[in-house]
Amino acid sequence: MTIRRLAEEQRLSGAVVAGGMVWLAGQVADDATLGTEGQTADILRQIDALLAEAGTDKRSLVSVTVVLTDIGDAAAMNRAWDAWLDPAHKPARMTIQAPLVDPAWKVEITGVALAPARG
């Protein structure tokens, strides 16, 4: 099996393509000074870029996990999510509350998408 690692950093890859799937690492905002809605939009932009690098897009997402540091921010997160989401291709999604490594981060999102078929 071929494994492709995308956007590699010191401790992780931003995404891994293996077994017909794209596994996204938890993505956080590049600009932690933004509010929850802004951080979410920034993360979704990053997810779009990673999926494009993997040769696919958000329509191929099958599962997403959203972590909020304050579940009371769900409405703000959902505003950015709803603006980004393709309503004909909604993934399964779970949203939970948990602390994140950097207290400035309000949102972290991870997911799994189908990888494009290789011929």
N, C-alpha and C positions, 0 to 999 in steps of 0.2 A: 504494500500500500504506500502511495506517495503522500507525504505530509508537507504542506507549504505553510511557512510561518510568515505572517505579514506584520509590518510595523513593530519590529523587534526592539525591545528596550532592555535594560540591564537585567530585570527579573522576570519579564514576561513578553509574550507576543500580543499585539493588539487583536489579532485574529489568527486562527489556525484553520486551514482547509484540509480536511481528511475524511475519508469514508463517505464522500458525497455530501458532506455538511460543512458549514462555516460556523466555527465556534468563536464568538466574540468575547474578549476579556471585558471585565467591567470598565465602562467608559465614564469618565468624569469630565466636567467642563474645563476647557483651557483657561477660561476667565472665571475664577471663583468669586469675583466681586459681584457677579450678576445675581439676581434673585432666582427663585426656583424655576420660573417660566423661562427665563433667559438661559439658565444653565441647562435646562432640558433641551431647548432648541439647539444649543451648542453641541450637546452630546449627540443629538439626532443627526446633525450635520456630520459629525465624526463617523457615526455608524454608516451613513450614506457613503462616505469616502472609503471606509474599510470594505464594505460590501462591493462597491465598484471595483476596488483593487482585486477582490476575489472573483470578479466577473459576474456578479449578480446584483440584486437590489432589494429594497425593503419588501417588495411583493413576495420574496422568497422566505421571509422570516416565518418560522413556525412557532417559536416560543421566545418570550421576552420576560425578563425579571427587572422590575424597577425598585430601587431601594431609595427611600426618602428618609432623611434624618428627622423629619417631623411630618407625620401622616396628615396633619392639618394643612400641609402644602399640596395635597393631592389635586385640588381644583386648579392651582397654578400649573402644576406639571401636566395635567390633562389638557389645558388650553394649548400648550405647545404640541403635545402628542396628537391631539385632534387635528391641528393645522397641518401636521406632517403625514399622518396616517392615510394610506390608500384604503378607503372604506370597502373596496371590493376584495382586499387581501389582508384582513385583520389576523394577526398572530394570536395564539394563546398568550395570556399575560397574567402575571402576578405582581402585585405591588405590596411591599412590606416597609416597615419602619425599622431602622437600625442605625447605629452610629457609623460614620465613615472615618477613614484614617486621618483626613484633614478636616478639622471642624468647619472650614469655610465652604466645603462641598456640601451641597444640599441634596444632590441627586447622583445616583450611579445606576447605569443601565447595562445589562448584558443580554445576550440572546443567541439563538441558534437559527441558521438559515440553511436552505438547500443550496448546495453548490451547483454550478452549471455542469452539465454532462460533458465529459471530455471524450473526444472521438479519436 
